[in-house]
């Protein structure tokens, strides 16, 4: 790792979490469990079979809130480890986080009233989830299958990672519209605790999705491009 990076292999894993609790989500996607005591990042990763360089590359990318395309990032990561991380992130969003937000929306909104705005909010959200599902299932089925072929030394002359990168849209953008609808147009009630709580979850989900896409663009794409260049040469 670059010496200027915030987190290092010799740091205690517990210190990383206390410094930035959002790394908890990242840990679960790497398959790391809690209860690691005072072990270092390297010790925890080695004990649980996770590539330490890849873990630190993602942790530092998220922790430093980088947003620029990094051609050298591909040298620091295991494509297999990063791809497994991204697959687990897809499972988290599609099977847990987005359904949980919808349940909270149903609880927070007054669906007994025939208010058009409630119908629009739920319809908007359901369409958005369908879009996210299409986006992530394409990556699972097309992109990751292509990369698995590269790892086995089987390039595909009709496809490359630059094709994916050129069409990779930022799937968190529509959540801004949903937040605006809830904040600006949903009728005020006596107790908005539930609605504020689900809004908080939507803000977090938006940030998490943006971070997820940034990892794909700035770590995954350069790492795969490096393999492509190696196979061509």
QUIZI-V669818 format. One record per backbone hydrogen bond with DSSP energy under -0.5 kcal/mol. NH is the residue of the N-H (numbers start at 1). CO is the residue of the C=O. Records with the same first field share a line. If there is no record, write none. Layout:
# QUIZI-V669818
NH=CO ; CO
This chain:
# QUIZI-V669818
5=2
11=8
13=39
15=12
16=12
17=13
18=14
19=15
20=16
23=20
24=21
25=22
26=22
27=23
28=24
29=25
30=26 ; 27
31=28
32=27
39=36
41=11
42=9
44=40
45=41
46=42
47=43
48=44
49=46
50=45
52=50
55=51
56=52
57=53
58=54
59=55
60=56
61=57
62=58
63=59
64=60
65=62
66=61
71=69
73=70
75=72
76=73
77=74
79=77
82=78
83=79
84=80
85=81
86=82
87=83
88=84
89=85
90=86
91=87
92=88
93=89
94=90
95=91
96=92
97=92
98=93
100=96
101=97
102=98
103=99
104=100
105=101
106=102
107=103
108=104
109=105
111=109
113=110
115=113
116=114
118=115
119=115
120=116
121=117
122=118
123=119
124=120
125=121
126=122
127=123
128=124
129=125
130=126
131=127
132=128
133=129
134=130
135=131
136=132
137=133
138=134
139=135
140=136
141=137
142=138
143=138
144=139
146=142
147=143
148=144
149=145
150=146
151=147
152=148
153=150
154=149
155=153
157=155
159=156
163=160
164=160
165=161
166=162
167=163 ; 164
168=165
169=167
171=169
173=170
175=172
176=172 ; 173
177=173
178=174
179=175
180=176
181=177
182=178
183=179
184=180
185=181
186=181 ; 182
196=192
197=193
198=194
199=195
200=196
201=197
202=198
203=199
204=200
205=201
206=202
207=203
208=204
209=205
210=206
211=207
212=208
213=209
214=210
215=211
216=212
217=213
218=214
219=215
220=215
221=216
223=219
224=220
225=221
226=222
227=223
228=224
229=225
230=226
231=227
232=228
233=229
